[in-house]
Amino acid sequence: MRNALTAFDTGGFCVQFVDLDEAFTEGDSLEEALFNAAEVLTLTLDGRLAEGQDVPEPSHDVADAHYIAPDAKTQGALLLRAARGDRSVADLARALETSWPQAKRLEDARHWPSLKTLDRAARVLGKRLVLSIE
């Protein structure tokens, strides 16, 4: 997600996510502000996922913005939700030969499916799981 970073005249930084009005934080240093931003982003996206709310695509071309990523569990849940597209959770459950609650947990960042399960879900959705360490 992209965010707007503003330096305070008195020191420190404010971070506001341009696509998520409820997500903002601050820090005494740039490093602290960006660390706090990752935590706020994760919590905000987890809340939206848990409530079944939309998660907007990140804006592009935001001047002086920094790219912030949520934690890996949240990224996985968002990616599976996006890969599922218009398919229902029930369709995914049938394809995975599992229950609806088990399939729904794949999109819940508070649950951590195994890589084997994520890979299987990706294949069922016509995708492939690719890991990256950056």
Disulfide bonds with the S-S distance in Angstrom:
none
